[in-house]
Amino acid sequence: MLESITTPPAWRRLLRGNQDWWRKGLFRRRNTGVAAETVRLQRPFKRRGGHSWTGAIPDFLCNDTATKNRVAFRFFEGDVLVTACSNAGHDEIATLGGGRHAFWTDLFCFSTTDNSDPNTNGRSYELRRTWRDTVGLWPLGGCTIYDPAYELEKAGRAYVCARETGFDESPYSHTIGEHLQQIDYLRGAFDIPTALRPFCNVDFNVRPGGFEAVVRDLDAVIIEECSDVEIVFRGVVLNRNRLADGIVAPAIEAGRQGRENKPLAAAAYSWYFEGLLKASARREEFAGELLALMPHGNERDELLREIIRNAEPRRIGSAALVDGVHRIEAVLGKPAGVLTHTQNYRADGRPIGWPRTLHDEIMETCRANGIPFMHPCELVERHGAKVALKDDLSHWRDDFMPVVAEAIGTFVGEVVGQKR
């Protein structure tokens, strides 16, 4: 089982006078509530099959804040940090091994780096706290904010507590209205019709009590504001990426398959990018052109046709952004900070935004209203596009992710500190 490596002097004196008490394990059970800096996995370990072994974990890693506490601890074999997957499934641990490991409800499941028997290979196995204050974090945005947040979690600096709600993938959202809708849906204050949930990125199972679990471990919210326009249908804010996946991507793919489908692809592009994202006055015209080229089919096709016909762009002014940030803070009871978003960059690292004034408007709005903000594109300006970005000039490079995570981690610390 696991126990604290360090024992207070007073306890050591008591234990020396009562060795039977120690052998019976009574001290270990009483001491499991103490949050140690290092806990050692004690032999013998129990084999679960294949390369998988388990050891019990102390109470302070099993209580109401266990998930957040666990993030602060990393797995060491001897004095070497084990960098293999720290949230592996049991089948992966058993069949692949190689140091893969994971916390269970009251056990730590692990494999050794060389798949040897941890009971006989002579190495020690420990969980060490790698960061003093792990921050419970809820990112509201896209992959450019979630990926660095997960990088912070890998380092033990943050716990992405939004996952307690039950989703299997990151529930990306892009505008202040979409962020608020997601929160209201998760806390049961707003119902999104089942047929529309895939278009809102909330087509996942919400765990009973999941929202309360998120708020319990939450310390700060970071909000990525990606646009000054959001897409509304039947009073519901739609997720632009899921909308593009459902309507635009199939039309463009059809255009690639044959010349006769080129008009369909062009109409879908104009309706989505010009009519919705850029809020063109010709939206209805673009919608009509697209509908005339779309085939009639099943019930889902009819829903798509209705979305094309009736979805409307809604401008987000500075007042709406400020009000939204304050509402998020009020509902969650936690401080929030805002990040600007850049969809694409030029090869020389200059950001490409729409409208061109969006970044400056967001920063000025936040500055004028005392809202902490961060401008991530400054990292690209500082390090260069080739160092910071993938070939698509949109997403962070994997080897640059620690730099982004460090910058966002510093910003999160400022957000938490400013509200204390």
C-alpha positions in Angstrom: 0.0 0.0 0.0 1.0 3.7 -0.1 2.2 5.7 2.8 4.0 8.9 3.5 7.8 8.6 3.3 8.3 11.2 6.1 7.0 10.5 9.5 6.7 13.3 12.1 9.2 12.9 15.0 6.6 12.6 17.6 5.0 9.7 15.8 8.4 8.0 15.3 8.9 8.1 19.0 5.5 6.6 19.6 6.0 3.9 17.0 9.4 2.9 18.5 7.5 2.1 21.7 4.8 0.1 20.0 6.1 -2.0 17.2 3.0 -4.3 17.3 0.9 -1.3 16.4 3.1 -0.6 13.4 3.1 -4.2 12.2 -0.7 -4.3 12.4 -0.9 -1.4 10.0 -2.9 0.9 12.3 -0.5 3.8 11.9 -0.8 3.6 8.1 -4.6 3.8 8.1 -4.6 6.7 10.5 -1.9 8.6 8.6 -3.5 8.2 5.2 -5.4 11.5 5.7 -2.1 13.4 5.7 -1.3 15.1 2.4 2.3 14.2 1.8 4.8 15.5 -0.7 5.8 12.0 -1.7 4.0 8.7 -1.3 5.7 5.4 -1.9 4.1 2.3 -3.4 4.8 -0.5 -1.0 5.5 -4.1 -2.0 3.9 -6.5 -2.5 2.1 -5.2 -5.5 -0.9 -7.1 -6.8 -0.9 -8.3 -10.4 -4.0 -7.4 -12.4 -3.1 -9.2 -15.6 -0.4 -8.7 -18.3 1.9 -5.9 -17.3 -0.6 -4.3 -14.9 0.0 -4.0 -11.2 -1.8 -2.1 -8.4 -1.1 -0.5 -5.1 -3.5 1.1 -2.7 -3.6 4.9 -2.3 -4.0 7.0 0.8 -7.3 8.7 1.8 -6.2 12.2 0.8 -6.1 11.0 -2.8 -9.6 9.4 -2.5 -11.6 12.2 -0.8 -13.9 14.9 -2.3 -11.0 16.8 -3.9 -9.1 13.6 -4.9 -9.1 14.2 -8.7 -7.5 17.7 -8.3 -5.0 16.4 -5.7 -4.0 13.5 -8.0 -3.0 15.8 -10.8 -0.3 17.3 -8.6 1.4 13.9 -8.3 3.6 12.3 -10.9 4.9 8.7 -11.1 8.6 8.0 -10.5 10.5 4.8 -11.0 13.5 5.3 -8.8 14.5 8.9 -9.3 13.3 8.9 -13.0 10.0 10.6 -13.9 7.8 8.1 -15.9 6.6 10.0 -18.9 4.3 7.3 -20.4 0.6 8.0 -20.5 -0.7 9.0 -17.1 -4.4 8.4 -17.8 -4.1 5.1 -19.7 -6.9 2.5 -19.9 -6.5 -0.8 -18.1 -6.2 -2.7 -21.3 -3.3 -0.4 -22.5 -1.5 -0.8 -19.2 -1.9 -4.6 -19.2 -1.0 -5.2 -22.9 1.5 -2.4 -23.7 2.9 -1.6 -20.3 6.0 0.6 -20.7 5.3 2.7 -17.7 1.6 3.5 -18.5 -0.4 4.2 -15.4 -3.6 5.6 -14.0 -5.4 6.3 -10.8 -8.5 4.2 -10.1 -11.1 4.9 -7.4 -8.9 3.7 -4.5 -5.9 2.1 -6.4 -3.0 3.2 -8.5 -2.7 1.0 -11.5 0.7 1.0 -13.2 3.3 -0.9 -15.3 7.1 -0.7 -15.1 9.1 1.0 -17.8 10.6 -2.3 -19.0 7.6 -4.4 -18.1 9.5 -6.3 -15.4 8.0 -7.4 -12.1 8.0 -4.4 -9.6 8.1 -6.9 -6.7 11.5 -8.3 -7.7 13.3 -5.7 -9.9 14.8 -3.8 -7.0 13.4 -0.4 -8.0 11.3 1.9 -5.9 8.0 3.3 -7.1 6.7 6.7 -5.9 4.2 9.4 -6.5 5.7 12.8 -6.0 4.0 16.1 -5.8 5.4 18.2 -8.7 3.5 21.4 -8.2 2.5 23.1 -4.9 -0.8 24.7 -5.9 -2.7 22.8 -8.6 -5.3 25.1 -10.2 -8.8 23.8 -11.0 -9.3 25.2 -14.5 -12.2 25.4 -16.9 -11.2 26.4 -20.4 -14.0 27.8 -22.5 -12.8 27.9 -26.1 -11.3 25.8 -28.8 -8.3 23.5 -29.2 -5.8 26.4 -29.0 -6.8 26.9 -25.4 -7.7 23.3 -24.4 -4.5 21.8 -25.7 -2.2 24.1 -23.5 -4.6 23.5 -20.6 -4.0 19.7 -20.9 -0.3 20.4 -21.1 -0.5 22.2 -17.8 -2.4 19.2 -16.4 0.4 16.8 -17.5 2.8 19.0 -15.6 0.7 18.9 -12.4 0.0 22.6 -12.5 -3.7 22.5 -13.5 -6.6 20.2 -13.4 -9.0 20.5 -16.3 -12.1 20.0 -14.2 -14.6 20.5 -17.0 -14.3 16.8 -17.8 -16.2 15.9 -14.7 -19.4 16.8 -16.6 -19.1 13.6 -18.6 -18.0 14.5 -22.1 -15.6 12.2 -24.0 -14.0 15.0 -26.0 -13.3 18.6 -25.3 -16.6 20.6 -25.7 -15.2 23.4 -27.8 -17.1 26.7 -27.8 -16.2 29.9 -29.5 -18.2 32.9 -28.4 -19.4 34.4 -25.1 -23.0 33.3 -25.9 -21.9 29.8 -26.6 -19.9 29.6 -23.4 -22.8 30.8 -21.3 -25.2 28.3 -23.1 -22.8 25.5 -22.4 -22.7 26.4 -18.7 -26.4 26.8 -18.4 -27.0 23.5 -20.2 -24.6 21.6 -17.8 -26.2 23.1 -14.7 -29.7 22.3 -16.0 -30.8 25.9 -16.5 -31.2 25.7 -20.3 -32.4 22.7 -22.3 -31.0 22.2 -25.8 -33.2 20.1 -28.0 -31.7 16.6 -28.6 -31.6 17.1 -32.4 -29.5 20.3 -32.0 -27.1 19.0 -29.4 -24.6 17.7 -32.0 -24.5 21.2 -33.5 -23.8 22.7 -30.0 -20.9 20.3 -29.1 -22.9 19.0 -26.1 -23.8 15.6 -27.5 -22.4 13.8 -24.5 -23.7 12.3 -21.3 -23.9 14.8 -18.4 -23.1 13.1 -15.2 -25.5 13.5 -12.3 -23.9 16.1 -10.0 -21.3 16.7 -12.7 -21.7 20.5 -12.7 -21.3 20.6 -8.9 -18.2 18.5 -9.2 -16.7 21.0 -11.7 -17.4 24.0 -9.5 -16.1 22.2 -6.4 -12.6 21.9 -7.8 -12.7 25.1 -9.9 -10.3 28.0 -9.2 -10.5 30.0 -12.5 -12.1 30.2 -15.9 -10.2 31.2 -19.0 -12.4 32.4 -21.9 -11.3 32.4 -25.5 -13.3 34.9 -27.6 -12.9 33.8 -31.2 -15.3 36.0 -33.1 -17.6 39.0 -32.9 -20.5 36.9 -34.5 -22.3 33.9 -33.2 -24.8 31.7 -35.1 -28.3 31.5 -33.6 -31.1 29.0 -34.6 -34.4 28.6 -32.6 -32.9 30.5 -29.8 -29.9 28.2 -29.6 -26.3 29.3 -30.3 -24.8 26.8 -32.7 -21.1 25.7 -32.7 -19.5 26.9 -36.0 -17.2 23.9 -36.3 -19.9 21.3 -35.9 -22.1 23.3 -38.3 -19.3 23.3 -40.9 -18.8 19.6 -40.4 -22.4 18.8 -41.0 -23.1 21.1 -44.0 -20.1 22.7 -45.5 -17.6 19.8 -45.4 -19.8 17.3 -47.2 -20.6 19.9 -49.9 -16.9 20.6 -50.4 -16.1 16.9 -50.5 -18.9 16.4 -53.1 -17.3 19.2 -55.2 -14.0 17.3 -55.2 -15.7 14.2 -56.4 -17.2 15.7 -59.5 -17.5 18.8 -61.6 -21.3 18.8 -61.4 -21.1 19.3 -57.6 -18.8 22.4 -57.8 -21.8 24.8 -57.6 -23.0 23.1 -54.4 -19.6 23.5 -52.8 -19.4 27.1 -53.8 -22.9 27.8 -52.4 -22.1 26.1 -49.1 -18.9 28.2 -48.8 -20.7 31.5 -49.5 -23.6 30.7 -47.1 -21.3 29.7 -44.2 -18.3 32.1 -44.5 -19.9 35.1 -46.0 -23.5 34.8 -44.9 -23.0 33.7 -41.3 -19.4 34.3 -40.1 -19.1 37.6 -41.8 -22.8 38.5 -41.3 -23.3 39.5 -45.0 -26.6 41.2 -45.9 -26.8 38.6 -48.7 -27.2 35.7 -46.2 -30.7 34.8 -47.4 -29.6 34.9 -51.0 -26.7 32.5 -50.2 -29.1 30.3 -48.3 -31.5 30.1 -51.2 -28.8 29.2 -53.6 -27.6 26.4 -51.3 -31.1 25.0 -50.7 -31.8 24.9 -54.4 -28.8 22.6 -54.9 -29.3 20.4 -51.8 -31.1 17.1 -52.2 -34.1 16.2 -50.1 -33.7 13.1 -47.9 -34.2 11.9 -44.4 -35.2 13.7 -41.3 -31.7 14.9 -40.6 -31.5 16.4 -44.1 -34.7 18.4 -43.4 -33.2 19.7 -40.2 -30.1 20.8 -42.1 -32.3 22.6 -44.6 -34.2 24.4 -41.8 -30.9 25.4 -40.3 -29.6 26.8 -43.6 -32.9 28.7 -44.1 -33.3 30.2 -40.6 -29.9 30.3 -38.8 -28.9 33.9 -38.3 -25.7 35.7 -37.4 -25.8 37.8 -34.2 -23.2 40.5 -33.5 -21.4 40.5 -30.2 -20.7 44.0 -29.0 -18.4 45.0 -26.2 -21.3 45.3 -23.7 -22.3 41.7 -24.4 -18.8 40.5 -23.8 -18.4 42.3 -20.5 -21.9 41.2 -19.4 -21.1 37.6 -20.4 -17.8 37.5 -18.5 -19.5 38.9 -15.4 -22.3 36.4 -15.7 -19.9 33.5 -15.9 -18.1 34.7 -12.8 -21.4 35.1 -11.0 -22.8 31.7 -11.9 -19.5 29.8 -11.2 -18.4 32.0 -8.3 -14.8 32.0 -9.7 -12.6 34.6 -11.5 -12.4 34.7 -15.2 -9.8 35.9 -17.7 -10.1 36.4 -21.5 -7.8 35.2 -24.3 -8.0 36.6 -27.8 -8.0 34.0 -30.7 -6.3 34.0 -34.0 -7.7 31.7 -36.7 -4.7 31.8 -39.0 -1.3 33.5 -39.4 0.8 34.6 -42.3 4.1 32.8 -43.0 5.9 35.7 -41.3 3.8 35.3 -38.1 1.4 38.2 -38.6 -2.1 37.3 -37.3 -5.0 37.1 -39.7 -8.3 38.1 -38.0 -11.8 39.1 -39.0 -12.7 41.8 -38.5 -9.2 43.1 -38.4 -9.9 45.3 -35.4 -11.3 42.4 -33.3 -8.1 41.8 -31.2 -7.7 45.4 -30.3 -11.4 45.8 -29.5 -11.4 42.8 -27.1 -8.3 44.0 -25.4 -9.5 47.5 -25.0 -12.9 46.3 -23.7 -11.2 44.1 -21.1 -8.7 46.8 -20.1 -11.5 49.4 -19.7 -13.6 47.0 -17.5 -10.8 45.5 -15.3 -11.0 42.0 -17.0 -7.6 40.2 -17.1 -6.7 39.4 -20.7 -4.0 37.7 -22.7 -3.0 38.0 -26.4 -1.5 34.5 -27.3 -0.5 35.7 -30.8 2.4 37.6 -29.1 4.0 34.2 -28.6 4.1 33.8 -32.4 5.5 37.2 -32.8 8.2 36.5 -30.3 9.2 33.0 -31.4 8.3 33.0 -35.1 5.7 31.1 -37.0 8.0 28.2 -37.9 8.8 27.6 -34.3 5.3 28.1 -32.8 2.9 26.8 -35.5 2.2 23.7 -37.5 2.3 23.8 -41.2 -1.4 24.9 -41.3 -0.3 28.2 -39.7 -3.2 27.8 -37.3 -2.5 25.3 -34.6 0.4 25.2 -32.0 3.2 22.8 -32.7 3.4 19.9 -30.3 7.0 20.7 -29.3 6.0 24.4 -28.7 3.0 23.5 -26.5 5.0 23.7 -23.2 5.8 27.3 -24.1 2.2 28.1 -24.6 1.2 26.2 -21.5 3.8 28.1 -19.4 2.4 31.5 -20.7 -1.2 30.5 -20.0 -0.3 29.1 -16.6 1.3 32.4 -15.7 -1.8 34.2 -16.9 -4.1 31.9 -14.9 -2.0 32.6 -11.8 -2.7 36.3 -12.4 -6.4 35.7 -12.8 -6.6 33.8 -9.5 -4.4 36.3 -7.7 -6.2 39.4 -8.9 -9.5 38.2 -7.4 -8.1 37.1 -4.0 
